[in-house]
Amino acid sequence: MGDEYFLDEYFSLVCDDVPHDVVLTDPGVRVIDVARAVRRLTGLSLWHSRVLATRTPAVVLDGVPRGGAEAAVAALRDVGAAAEAREQPPPDFLRP
């Protein structure tokens, strides 16, 4: 009887949208343009965005929905950077 509650809870957690991280893997040659794109995406200052863009691989956004991650990757690629969206691993309590 008590196990049914846990099964329902597990099911609702598994069906939720999996959060993604946006990872900048290479800024390319137009570092200042990439820093401006990072600034628009994160709200950081231009200086902090430039530091983040030059220390790759760097997580630009953490735990965003898939659609937002794909849009951010497209924005970074438009300015010449190499970026990817990575699924976050499941929490420890969901692993067997």
VENUR-V610945 format. One record per backbone hydrogen bond with DSSP energy under -0.5 kcal/mol. CO is the residue of the C=O (numbers start at 0). NH is the residue of the N-H. Records with the same first field share a line. If there is no record, write none. Layout:
BEGIN
CO = NH, NH
END
This chain:
BEGIN
0 = 4
1 = 5
2 = 6
3 = 7
4 = 8
5 = 9
6 = 10
7 = 11
8 = 12
9 = 13
10 = 14
11 = 15
12 = 15
18 = 87
19 = 63
20 = 22, 85
21 = 23, 59, 60
22 = 24, 83
23 = 56, 57
25 = 81
28 = 30
29 = 33
30 = 34
31 = 35
32 = 36
33 = 37
34 = 38
35 = 39
36 = 40
37 = 41
38 = 42
44 = 48
45 = 49
46 = 50
47 = 51
48 = 52
49 = 53
50 = 54
51 = 54
53 = 55
57 = 23, 59
60 = 21
63 = 19
64 = 68
65 = 69
66 = 70
67 = 71
68 = 72
69 = 73
70 = 74
71 = 75
72 = 76
73 = 77
74 = 78
75 = 78, 80
76 = 79
80 = 82
81 = 24, 25
83 = 22, 85
85 = 20
90 = 93, 94
91 = 94
END
